Amino acid sequence: MNARQKIQEIQRDADRICSLIVASDFPDIDIEIMKSSLRTRVEEYFPNGLELYDMIYESRFSRLSEQFRQSGYEV
């Protein structure tokens, strides 16, 4: 798998997590598991990319959770 394919896979999975945060009653713990799995994959594919991942995706997940989750879901 080339770098472009890996990036597309990461984006697709992150978009899925975002949609689950926004438009479902999917349990918070399951979202956390999916986020952890995605972070592990990013670390595997791009070992030096975790800081960028945190800045882009973790902040997005947190922002969406604050806006759309009633349970006070936090990252």
N, C-alpha and C positions, 0 to 999 in steps of 0.2 A: 504494500500500500504506500503510495507516495504522499508527500507532505500535504498536497492539496486535498486529497481524499481524507486524510486524517483531520484536517481543519473542517471540512464539510461534515464529517461525522460528529465532531465536537459541537459544531453549530446546531446541527439537527437535534442532538440530545439536549442541549441547553434550551433550545426553543420548546422542546417537549416539556421540560421541567417548568419553564415559564408558563406554558398554557395550563399545566396542572395547578400551578399556584393560583392563577387568575380565574380559571373557569371550571373548577371542580371542587368537590369536597374530599378530594384525595387526602388521606391522613398525612399530617405533618411529618411523622416519623418515616413514612415511605418516601417522601420528598427528600428528606435528609439523607436517606440511603442512596437515592439516585444521584444526589449532589456529590456525595462521597465517592461513588463509583466514577462519576464524570471527572472529578478532580484526580483520582488515581490514574485514569486513562490519559489525562493531559500530562501528568507527571511522567508516565511511561513514554508517550509520544514526543513530548517536548520538555525534557528535564529542566531547562532553564526558563520555561514559560509559566511557572506557577504564579509569579508576581503579577504578570499580565492577566492571567486567568482570574486571580482574586480581584483585580481592579475592574475587569469587565463583567465577568459573570457573577461572582459572589455579590458585588454591589447591586447588580440588576436583580438578583434573586431577593436580596434583602429589601430593596425598594418596592418590588412587586408584592412581597409578603406584607409589608406595612400598609400598602394601599388596599389589598384585596382579601387579606385573611382576617377574620374576626377574632381568631383565637389569640391574637397577639404574638403570632409566630415570629421568631427571631432567628437570625443566622448564628 
